């Protein structure tokens, strides 16, 4: 696994820290990794690039 840094808004980071602790994750990194893996798995189920775009729009990631 390679390392990288991602900047998060201060308020979002506080929420992530709180929920990671409540859910029993060993670290914020573990929580974020799990959340991203779940989102990516849902996108990988799409049959086409167009369906992926529609799903991302539905989630509010793109307009």
C-alpha positions in Angstrom: 0.0 0.0 0.0 1.3 3.4 -0.8 0.8 6.5 1.3 -0.7 9.8 0.2 -2.2 12.8 1.9 -5.7 14.2 1.4 -6.8 17.5 2.8 -10.1 17.6 4.5 -12.1 20.6 5.7 -11.6 21.0 9.5 -15.3 20.4 10.3 -15.5 17.3 8.1 -12.3 15.9 9.7 -13.9 16.4 13.2 -17.0 14.4 12.0 -14.8 11.7 10.5 -12.8 11.4 13.8 -16.0 11.2 15.8 -17.7 8.6 13.7 -14.6 6.5 13.2 -14.3 6.3 17.0 -18.0 5.5 17.5 -17.8 2.8 14.9 -14.8 1.2 16.4 -12.2 1.9 13.7 -8.6 1.8 14.8 -7.9 5.0 13.0 -9.3 7.8 10.8 -7.4 6.3 7.9 -9.1 3.0 8.3 -12.5 4.6 8.4 -11.9 6.7 5.3 -10.4 3.7 3.4 -13.5 1.6 4.3 -15.9 4.4 3.2 -14.1 4.9 -0.1 -13.9 1.1 -0.8 -17.7 0.9 -0.3 -18.4 3.8 -2.6 -16.0 2.5 -5.3 -17.6 -1.0 -5.1 -21.0 0.5 -5.9 -19.5 2.4 -8.8 -17.8 -0.7 -10.1 -21.2 -2.4 -10.4 -22.2 0.1 -13.2 -22.4 -1.2 -16.7 -21.1 1.9 -18.5 -19.3 5.2 -18.0 -22.6 7.0 -18.4 -24.1 5.0 -15.6 -21.1 5.9 -13.4 -21.6 9.6 -14.2 -25.3 9.3 -13.3 -24.5 7.7 -10.0 -21.9 10.3 -9.1 -24.3 13.0 -10.0 -27.0 11.4 -7.8 -24.5 11.4 -4.9 -23.7 15.0 -5.5 -20.1 14.4 -6.5 -20.4 15.9 -10.0 -23.0 18.3 -11.5 
